[in-house]
Amino acid sequence: MEPIDLLVKGIGRLFTPPGNAPRYGAEMQEISAIIDAVIAIREGRIALFGPVHEVYQLLEGVEIRSTIDVGGRMVTPGLVDPHTHLVHGGSREHELVLKRSGVPYLDILDQGGGILNSVKSTRAASEQELYDKASKSLKEMLLNGVTTVEAKSGYGLTLEDELKQLHVVKRLNQTNSIDIVSTFMGAHAVPMEYKGRTEEYVDLVIDKMLPKVASEGLAEFCDVFCEEGVFSVEQSRRILLEGKRLGLIPKIHADEIVSLHGAELAGEVGAISAEHLLAATDEGLAKLAEGGVIPVLLPGTSFYLGLCKHARARDMIDKFNLPVALSTDYNPGSCPTESIQLIIMLASLKLKMTPEEILTACTINAANALGRGSDIGSIEVGKRADLTIFNAPNLAYLPYHFGINHTFGVIKDGQVVVWNGQITALERKKEETVL
């Protein structure tokens, strides 16, 4: 057997969903658990894993170049955050008073606030300023145990400024250990200069933005905010189908506030995921199931907006047999947090999900919502060695002891990038080398 580059030993408990495919309904509860485990890594991928005595027998006589001991801690696959608005300028703390006084989110948007406020800040920011701001957020995500994150554009709303955001994402991907998956979302809102002329803006997205983004390979997915007062089902359909024709896989912000039948559209256009879904109907959830669409739930957003309802995770899992994923929805207005561990707590408290379902939703299902289930999201031989090491005895401890960061360490592509809750010199060196 070829040499092992890194042996991770001293694992008190290893928890992982099995396989590469999304876990549907009751399958989300099925987690492989190994007590006193070891993981052997070669060339950034998992070569062996299992109970200590079994792995050591297989490694007898094999050169082991480096070893780390995680001190009896819990290890899971690296966490995946499949819905964020990572790159943006400014912040919107001044809107807190409006939200807490009961002004609806869509009313704030209609008055030029909300997304449009962030558009002003993003347009005014230089590419370097956007890069520096997003870099800080990525480090927070890494420290929380995230190894792969999706990043949407949508705060530029001109061709030039959307490209600026996407170029920042491309650069961030070269200088950070976290893998960043890029999504074009020029249809995030109708800019002020097109107010009352939504169809003209849709034409701009279709005729100018999508071809440029696709031809430069700046995004893998195309997303749209299908919502009352933003983009209609028909407008969303036009954008998503044109993006699909150009090679961009559809995603959709669906039925977040009003039941506009965005979930049904997701099933119709073959979207890989539908996101938010607070107002999705039974018919919409059935269409997601028929279309093999992964629902990405964002409990941090409904919590932060002070909404009385949340996405119906239990119905999705128990009644519609759907493969639920979870994400932060990190953004400057409706969910300004990089903490996936806060989302883990809210998924337990508000969505009534079990610890096992939550792990599945934050790993293999989230990975499949990004089309990466064959490479990340579970601990399997041949997969990338993306691991999160927790200061926790078991899965239930993560939502139970809330408000703190439980991450002790992170291994990304077989390299230790977080240890003892701190970014390592290796992670810092990567950014310095590229810059």
JOWO-V118151 format. One record per pair of residues at least 12 apart in sequence whose C-alpha atoms are under 6 Angstrom apart, sorted by sequence separation. I is the first residue (numbers start at 1). GAP is how many residues later the second one is. D is the distance in Angstrom with one decimal. If there is no record, write none. Layout:
i->I gap->GAP d->D
i->I gap->GAP d->D
This chain:
i->38 gap->12 d->5.7
i->153 gap->12 d->5.9
i->328 gap->12 d->5.8
i->408 gap->12 d->4.9
i->37 gap->13 d->5.3
i->364 gap->13 d->4.0
i->408 gap->13 d->4.8
i->17 gap->14 d->4.7
i->37 gap->14 d->4.4
i->38 gap->14 d->5.4
i->363 gap->14 d->4.4
i->364 gap->14 d->5.8
i->16 gap->15 d->5.6
i->17 gap->15 d->5.9
i->36 gap->15 d->5.9
i->37 gap->15 d->5.2
i->391 gap->15 d->5.2
i->16 gap->16 d->5.3
i->390 gap->16 d->5.5
i->15 gap->17 d->5.7
i->390 gap->17 d->4.6
i->391 gap->17 d->5.7
i->15 gap->18 d->4.7
i->390 gap->18 d->5.2
i->14 gap->19 d->5.6
i->389 gap->19 d->5.5
i->14 gap->20 d->5.1
i->251 gap->20 d->5.2
i->256 gap->20 d->5.2
i->259 gap->20 d->4.9
i->264 gap->20 d->4.8
i->267 gap->20 d->5.3
i->273 gap->20 d->5.0
i->275 gap->20 d->5.8
i->389 gap->20 d->4.8
i->13 gap->21 d->5.7
i->250 gap->21 d->4.5
i->251 gap->21 d->5.9
i->254 gap->21 d->5.8
i->256 gap->21 d->5.1
i->258 gap->21 d->5.8
i->259 gap->21 d->5.7
i->263 gap->21 d->4.8
i->267 gap->21 d->5.1
i->272 gap->21 d->5.3
i->273 gap->21 d->4.5
i->274 gap->21 d->5.0
i->275 gap->21 d->4.6
i->276 gap->21 d->5.2
i->389 gap->21 d->6.0
i->13 gap->22 d->4.6
i->251 gap->22 d->5.3
i->252 gap->22 d->5.0
i->253 gap->22 d->4.9
i->255 gap->22 d->4.9
i->256 gap->22 d->5.1
i->257 gap->22 d->6.0
i->273 gap->22 d->5.6
i->276 gap->22 d->5.7
i->388 gap->22 d->4.7
i->12 gap->23 d->5.7
i->251 gap->23 d->6.0
i->254 gap->23 d->5.6
i->256 gap->23 d->5.8
i->264 gap->23 d->5.4
i->387 gap->23 d->5.8
i->12 gap->24 d->4.8
i->255 gap->24 d->5.0
i->267 gap->24 d->4.5
i->387 gap->24 d->5.0
i->11 gap->25 d->5.4
i->255 gap->25 d->5.3
i->386 gap->25 d->5.5
i->11 gap->26 d->5.1
i->222 gap->26 d->5.6
i->386 gap->26 d->4.5
i->221 gap->27 d->4.7
i->222 gap->27 d->5.9
i->226 gap->27 d->5.9
i->386 gap->27 d->5.5
i->220 gap->28 d->5.4
i->221 gap->28 d->4.5
i->222 gap->28 d->5.1
i->223 gap->28 d->4.6
i->224 gap->28 d->5.2
i->225 gap->28 d->4.8
i->226 gap->28 d->5.6
i->385 gap->28 d->4.8
i->9 gap->29 d->4.7
i->157 gap->29 d->5.5
i->221 gap->29 d->5.8
i->222 gap->29 d->5.9
i->223 gap->29 d->5.0
i->224 gap->29 d->6.0
i->294 gap->29 d->5.7
i->295 gap->29 d->5.2
i->296 gap->29 d->4.6
i->297 gap->29 d->5.0
i->298 gap->29 d->5.5
i->384 gap->29 d->5.7
i->385 gap->29 d->5.0
i->8 gap->30 d->5.7
i->148 gap->30 d->5.3
i->150 gap->30 d->5.5
i->296 gap->30 d->5.4
i->298 gap->30 d->6.0
i->8 gap->31 d->5.1
i->90 gap->31 d->5.3
i->147 gap->31 d->4.8
i->148 gap->31 d->4.6
i->149 gap->31 d->5.0
i->150 gap->31 d->4.5
i->151 gap->31 d->5.2
i->152 gap->31 d->4.6
i->153 gap->31 d->5.3
i->154 gap->31 d->4.6
i->7 gap->32 d->5.9
i->89 gap->32 d->4.8
i->148 gap->32 d->6.0
i->150 gap->32 d->6.0
i->151 gap->32 d->6.0
i->152 gap->32 d->5.8
i->153 gap->32 d->5.1
i->154 gap->32 d->4.7
i->278 gap->32 d->5.5
i->7 gap->33 d->4.6
i->89 gap->33 d->4.2
i->123 gap->33 d->5.9
i->152 gap->33 d->6.0
i->278 gap->33 d->4.2
i->301 gap->33 d->5.6
i->88 gap->34 d->5.4
i->154 gap->34 d->5.1
i->277 gap->34 d->5.8
i->301 gap->34 d->4.9
i->6 gap->35 d->5.1
i->184 gap->35 d->5.7
i->326 gap->35 d->5.3
i->5 gap->36 d->5.8
i->119 gap->36 d->4.5
i->183 gap->36 d->5.1
i->188 gap->36 d->5.8
i->325 gap->36 d->4.0
i->326 gap->36 d->5.6
i->4 gap->37 d->5.9
i->5 gap->37 d->5.1
i->119 gap->37 d->5.5
i->131 gap->37 d->5.7
i->182 gap->37 d->4.7
i->183 gap->37 d->5.8
i->185 gap->37 d->6.0
i->187 gap->37 d->4.9
i->188 gap->37 d->5.2
i->324 gap->37 d->5.7
i->4 gap->38 d->5.1
i->182 gap->38 d->5.8
i->183 gap->38 d->4.6
i->184 gap->38 d->4.9
i->185 gap->38 d->4.9
i->313 gap->38 d->5.6
i->183 gap->39 d->5.6
i->185 gap->39 d->5.8
i->325 gap->40 d->5.2
i->355 gap->40 d->5.7
i->189 gap->41 d->5.9
i->325 gap->41 d->5.0
i->355 gap->41 d->5.3
i->300 gap->43 d->5.9
i->87 gap->47 d->5.5
i->159 gap->50 d->5.6
i->345 gap->54 d->4.1
i->344 gap->55 d->5.8
i->3 gap->59 d->5.9
i->10 gap->59 d->5.0
i->11 gap->59 d->6.0
i->3 gap->60 d->4.7
i->4 gap->60 d->4.8
i->5 gap->60 d->5.1
i->6 gap->60 d->4.8
i->7 gap->60 d->4.6
i->8 gap->60 d->5.2
i->9 gap->60 d->4.9
i->10 gap->60 d->5.2
i->12 gap->60 d->4.0
i->14 gap->60 d->5.9
i->16 gap->60 d->5.8
i->3 gap->61 d->5.9
i->5 gap->61 d->5.9
i->6 gap->61 d->5.4
i->10 gap->61 d->5.2
i->11 gap->61 d->4.9
i->12 gap->61 d->5.1
i->13 gap->61 d->4.8
i->14 gap->61 d->4.9
i->15 gap->61 d->5.2
i->10 gap->62 d->5.0
i->11 gap->62 d->5.5
i->12 gap->62 d->5.7
i->14 gap->62 d->6.0
i->86 gap->65 d->5.3
i->79 gap->66 d->5.9
i->80 gap->66 d->5.6
i->84 gap->66 d->5.8
i->85 gap->66 d->5.4
i->79 gap->67 d->4.5
i->82 gap->67 d->5.6
i->83 gap->67 d->5.5
i->84 gap->67 d->5.1
i->85 gap->67 d->5.0
i->78 gap->68 d->5.9
i->79 gap->68 d->5.8
i->80 gap->68 d->4.9
i->81 gap->68 d->4.7
i->82 gap->68 d->4.9
i->78 gap->69 d->5.3
i->80 gap->69 d->5.9
i->273 gap->96 d->5.7
i->141 gap->197 d->5.6
i->91 gap->241 d->5.3
i->92 gap->241 d->5.7
i->145 gap->243 d->5.4
i->83 gap->244 d->5.6
i->82 gap->245 d->5.7
i->84 gap->245 d->4.5
i->85 gap->245 d->5.7
i->81 gap->246 d->5.0
i->83 gap->246 d->5.2
i->84 gap->246 d->4.8
i->85 gap->246 d->5.0
i->175 gap->256 d->4.5
i->175 gap->259 d->5.9
i->145 gap->262 d->5.9
i->144 gap->263 d->5.8
i->80 gap->282 d->5.7
i->79 gap->283 d->5.7
i->80 gap->283 d->5.5
i->79 gap->284 d->5.3
i->82 gap->284 d->5.8
i->80 gap->286 d->5.8
i->25 gap->292 d->4.2
i->25 gap->293 d->5.9
i->25 gap->296 d->4.0
i->24 gap->297 d->5.5
i->25 gap->297 d->5.2
i->24 gap->298 d->5.1
i->25 gap->298 d->6.0
i->24 gap->299 d->4.3
i->23 gap->300 d->5.4
i->77 gap->300 d->5.9
i->77 gap->301 d->5.2
i->77 gap->302 d->5.7
i->78 gap->308 d->4.8
i->78 gap->309 d->4.2
i->77 gap->310 d->4.6
i->78 gap->310 d->4.9
i->76 gap->311 d->5.9
i->77 gap->311 d->5.9
i->76 gap->312 d->5.4
i->75 gap->313 d->5.7
i->75 gap->314 d->4.6
i->74 gap->315 d->5.8
i->74 gap->316 d->5.2
i->73 gap->318 d->5.9
i->29 gap->327 d->5.1
i->29 gap->328 d->5.1
i->28 gap->329 d->4.9
i->28 gap->332 d->5.8
i->48 gap->333 d->5.9
i->47 gap->334 d->5.4
i->46 gap->335 d->5.0
i->46 gap->336 d->5.3
i->45 gap->337 d->5.7
i->46 gap->337 d->5.7
i->45 gap->338 d->5.5
i->45 gap->339 d->4.3
i->46 gap->339 d->5.2
i->45 gap->340 d->4.6
i->44 gap->341 d->5.6
i->17 gap->343 d->6.0
i->22 gap->343 d->5.0
i->20 gap->353 d->5.0
i->20 gap->354 d->5.0
i->17 gap->361 d->5.8
i->16 gap->362 d->5.6
i->44 gap->369 d->4.4
i->44 gap->370 d->4.2
